[in-house]
Amino acid sequence: MYQTKRNYILPGMKVSEIILENPSLLLLLEHFELNFPFHDKTIIDLCSENNISIDVFISFANLYNGFSPAGNFSFAKEDIYSIILYLKNSHNYYENEKYPEIKNYIEQLYQVNSLPEIKLIGKFFDEYFEEVKEHLAYENKVVFPYFYKLLGKQQTETGGTAFSVKEYRDHHSDIEFKLNDLRELLLKHIPVKNDRVLRRKIITSLFEVEYDLNIHSTIEETILIPLISKLEKSLIE
């Protein structure tokens, strides 16, 4: 069982040691495209070698360890590149790994437990997955290109109309909330029928993706959006 009480991560700590304390940080490293082996490298070493903002890495790593974003970080506009790299790779993780994994488990579940409720769960999840893909496509195709153009100090328009981070903020939705409904149905209401192992796999996967999605939303709302708002204002002045 993973430790529930974890240390606050600092730049001088060894990468291997923070992973041993919290294996979920492997996902953070994957989102940043950081590769094994780590040997005795510190976080400073790893970030410097891979051109990753240390402030961004430390802030995100501590979210994985259960700490809210600290107010002592002063993110620079160049940090936006590291943030978008992380977010784009997390999108790939959701769309091409975790959601298909859950969908496959639900299909297997129906093979061993053909209750009508299981079929409804499959329909609910398929509709939800389409909503997720729409959300991720909007960020990948509209929002992130706009942010890159801002970093290049170029004026940009989307669909013929001026676009801004305010539109993104208004459009932003918390796609993780519906996962809780699905988890509660499986835990509380639908009778078990030769499906304990599959049910455990589905619920575990739901916890894993919801955990990462919560961090994803926190990063966008408390770090990225304020950074982009600041950048927009600087370009207007």
JOFENBEL-V367771 format. One record per helix or strand of 2 or more residues. SS is the DSSP state (a for helix, b for strand). FROM is the first residue (numbers start at 1). TO is the last residue. Records with the same first field share a line. If there is no record, write none. Layout:
BEGIN
SS->FROM-TO / FROM-TO
END
This chain:
BEGIN
a->15-21 / 25-31 / 43-50 / 54-64 / 79-112 / 116-151 / 165-171 / 177-189 / 196-236
b->157-158 / 161-162
END
